[in-house]
Amino acid sequence: MKKSESVKEICKALICFKIKVEGIRKDAKNPFFKSTYASLGSIIDAIEEPLAESGLAVMQFPTGDNGLTTLVMHESGEWIESNYTMTPVKNDPQGIGSCITYQKRYALTAALLLNILEKDDDANYATYGTSAPAELPWLNKNSQEFAKVQAYLLDNGTIEKVKLKYKLSKEVESLLTTKS
């Protein structure tokens, strides 16, 4: 990360921005992974107005081999810059373009600490490329795993985290979430 000599004003503006920006809903579907994600368009739509109201602007541009630079600027002239490199799964124009879009989404999310609502695909595409990730196992009632999950939930665990590890039938989810 690089930054201007002073960051006093940009820090105030970023605090103002964080108060104004709302959580970003996932609006796009990836049928291959059966997942949803926040598209670059929905992220830009969500941040455009709060950025402007806070005196901030963002620029992103490809750099070098597979690099992306994200520059957050304040009207005072202060700035923060970050560089990010990612190797595309396929080194062809479509693969490189997909990689740049992916980088832009994740760099914006990281640089502005955006809250993407709902379950994420956990970077499956970036990790697995064109091969699907392993299927989640079903959680069956009256199994050892079920008892462990019940104990986890009683200890303030969340059903969302359970769903990241197991598939749940409506019946099993109801058994887990109904308090006795």
N, C-alpha and C positions, 0 to 999 in steps of 0.2 A: 504494500500500500504506500502511496505517496500522498502528500498533502501540502497545502499552502503553508507559509510560515505561521500564520495565525489561523485558528479554526473556531474562535470564539463565536462569531456571528453565524457560521454555518451550523454549529452545534445547537444554538438556540432555534434556528430554523428547522432543523431535523426534529427537535422535540415538538415544535408546533405542528410539523407534518405528521408525526406519529399520532398526535391527538386527533387530527382531521381525517386521516385515512382509515377506511373501514376494512374489515376482513374481506378477502377476495374469494369469491365462489369459483368452484371448478365448473367450467362451462364447456369443456371439450371432452370427447370420449376417444379412448384408444381401444378399438375392438379387439386387437391382437392380445392385449394384456387384460382386457375386460376391466379397464380402470378409467378414471377421469382425472383431468388435470386443468389447471388454470392456463388458458391460452395466453400468448404474448399480448394479443389484442385486449383481453379482459384485464390483464395486469396494467397495461398502459391506460386504458379507460379509467381504472380505479385510482390511479396515482396522478393523472394529469392535472386535475383541478387542485387537489391538496398541495401538490408541488408548487404550482403557480401562486396559490394563496400564501405559501410560506416563503416565497422569493427564491425558490429552488428550480433547477433544471437538470436534466440528465442527458448525457450523450453516450452512445455506445458505438464502437467501431472495431472491425476485425483488425488484428495486428499480427504480423509475422506468420509463422506456420501454426495454424489452428488456435491463435490467440484472440482474445477479446478484451478491449479496454473499456471500462465503465468509469465515466467522469461525472461526479455529482458536483454541481456548481451553485454558488449562492450569489445573489445580486451584489453583495459586498466585494466580490472578486475572490473570495475564499473558495477552495475546492478540495475534494478528496478523490483520489484515483486508485483504481484497483485493476490488476491484470489477471486474466484467467485463461488457462490453456486446457483444451480437451481434444483428444484424438477421436475423429469420427470412426464409426464402425466400418463404413465403406468410404474409401478415398475417391469418390466421384462427385460431380457437382451437386447431386441430390443429397448425398451423405454429408457433404461439407455444409450445405445450406441448412439441413436439419440440425446439425451440430451447432451452427451459429445461433439458430433460433432457440435451441435448448440452452445454450450458454447465456443468451440475453435474458431469458426468463429467470434462470437461477441466479445470475449476477444481480439483476434488479431486486429479486427477492432477498438476497443476502445483503446487498449494500444498503437497502432501505428497511431491512428487518420487517418485511411484509408478512402478514398473517394469511396464509392460504388455508381456507376452511375445508373441512372434510378430509377423508383419507387420501393420501398421496400414493403414487405408484411405486414409491420407494426407489426411484431411479432404475427400475427394471429394464427399460429400453437401453439406457446408457450402459448397464452392466451386462445384459444378455444379448444385445443387438437383435438379431432376428429370431433367436430361439427363445421360447417361452420359459418363464421361471417355473420352478417346481410348484405343483398344486398344493394348496393348504390341506391338511388332514381335517376330517370331520371330528368334532368333539362329541362323543357319545355319552349320554347320561349313564350313571352307575359305573363309569370307568375310573381308573386311578387318576387320569388326566382331569376328568370332571371334578373330582374331589379337590385336586390341586388348584384348579381354577376357582372353585367356590372359596377356598381358603384365601386365595389371592384377592378376590373381590371383597371378602370380609375385612381384609387388611387395607382397604381403601384403593384397591386396584380399579381399573376402568374396563368396561366392556369393550371400548374401542381398541384397547391394546390386546385384549383377548382375540378380537376379530382379525388382528394382524397376524395371529399365529394359527388360528383355527377357523374352519367353516362352522357356522352354527345353524341348526334348523330353528324354525320359529319356536318349537316346543322347548328345545334346549336353552335358547336365549331367554325365553319366558321363565324357565326354572331358575336360571342364573340371576335374573334381574328382579324377580319377585321376592320381596323381603318377608321372612317368616316371623 
